[in-house]
Every structure is written in structure tokens, then in C-alpha cells.
Amino acid sequence: YHVTYADKSGVLMGGESVSGIPLILEMAPWSHRTLWQESYLVCFEHAYIQIELPAPLAVQLPGKVTVMKDAGAEAQFEIPVLPNISAMRKQAMNFIQVVQGTAKPPCQSQEALQDLKIALEYIKCRCK
């Protein structure tokens, strides 16, 4: 996808996929001095996935994933039970496995480069 809009305050970014599907990212629309609130909502025509993340340094606290599917008569909700492990610890464990060669990286360098290009596109669009 590519960036089509970025507001100057840095809260909203719009984009479009190669096939013309729009996307909107709302980043840090509010903050709280003592609470950590980080979530993602991915919407489809008849479904959504909501991800709620704990604070990065929270110990042994999993996130929460909710999948809603509109099956017609009644919406179906799935909330899987996630392992009770901190996100930072899991990230460190994954990094060590990649360095040791016992696991593959979560993405290849070309994908990471594309992410950096999109970030640069966002910054340039925001400065217009």
C-alpha cells in the first residue's frame, strides 16, 4: 500500500492498497498519564479483529484478541486464551532464537525495507 494522507498532528494516516482498498490508521488519538491503552481494530465487511496490548513492560500479562464474525442471524465472537507471558520477554526470546539460527526472522529484509519506505512516505506526507 501507499500513503495518501497524513494530518499534521500525526494522529491520522490514510492509505490505499495496490488493488484500491482504503486503510486508515489512527495513532495515539489520546493519552492518559497512568494507564496504558494500545489497541488495533481491523475491520472487514462482516467481521473484525480487535487486539488489545498490555504495557510493554507488564510482567506475565497477555494481550487480548477478539474475533467477531457476522454469520447472518447472530454475530459470533471468539476470544482465544493467550499464553501468560510478557510481550517484551517473548520478543527477546524470539530474537535470541533468530540469532542462534533455530528460528526464521518474522519478516525478510525486503519487507522491513518496504515498511521503512512507507514510514518515510508518511513523514513526507505529514510535512506538506
N, C-alpha and C positions, 0 to 999 in steps of 0.2 A: 504494500500500500504506500501511498504518499500523503504528505501533509497538505491540506488545502486551506486551513485556517488555524491561527493561534492568537488568542486575545493577549493584549499587552500585559495583563495582570498575571498571566501564567496559570490561570485556573482551567481554561478550556482549550482543547485542541481538537480539530476536526480533520478527517482524512477520508480517503477513498481507496478501495482495493482496485486491482487491475481490472476486475470484472465489473466495477462500478458500485460495489456495496459500500455504503457510507459507514463511518465509525466516528464516535465521539468519545474522548477521554476527558473526564473531569478530575482534575488533580488538586487535592488539598483545598476544597471549597470552604472548609472551616478548620479550626484547630481548637484544642482545649488544653489548658495548662497542665492538667493532671491525668487526663485519660488518653489512651492510645486507641484511635479508631482508624483502621485501614481495611477497606473492603473493595471488592470488584464485583460488578454486575455485568454479565454477558447475556444479552437478550437475543432471542430468536423469535420467529413469527408465533410459535405456540409453545415456547419453553424459555426458561432462563436458568443460569447457573450463578449462584451468589457465593462468593468466597470471603470469609472474614478472617483476618490475620491477627494473631496476638502481637504484642510489642516484641521487637526483635530480641531483646534480652530476657524475655519472660522464660522462666525455667520450667521445663516439663509441662508446657501448656500448648496443646494442639490448636490449630485453626478450626474453622467450621466450614463445611461445604454443603450447600442446599441446591438440589436439582429439582426444578418444577417442570413437569410435562403436562400440557393441556391435552388430555386424551378425549376430549369431547364433552361427555356428561359431567365429569368430575376431574379436577386437577389432581395429579399425583405428585407427591413430594417424597424425595429420597434424601436422607441425611446420613451419609456413611460415618461410621465411628473411625476416627483417625488415631494413629498411634500417639501415645502421650510422651512426645519428645520435643524438645525446644527446636525452633527453626534454625537458630544460629549453630547449634550443635550438629544438626543434620547437614547443614551446608558445609561445615568444617569436615565432617565425616566423608561426604561426597567428594570434596576437594582432595582429601588425602587418598581416596581410592583412585581418582583420576591420575594423580601424580605417581602413585605406585603402579599404575597400569592395570589395575584389577577392574576398572570400570571405564566406560567411554564418557567423554565430556557431554554435558547436557545439550550443547549445540556445537556445530562446527564453526571454524573461524570465519567462513563466508557469511554465515547467518549473523554472527556477532558484528561483523563489519557492516552489514546491512542495517542492524539496529543503531549503530553509531551514525550512519548516514541519515537515518530518519531523525535521530536526536538533533543533528546539525540542521536538518531541514526545518525542524520545529523552532530552533533558536533563531534562524534567519527569518522565518515567517513571523515570529513574535516581535522582531525588531523593526518590522516595516511600519 
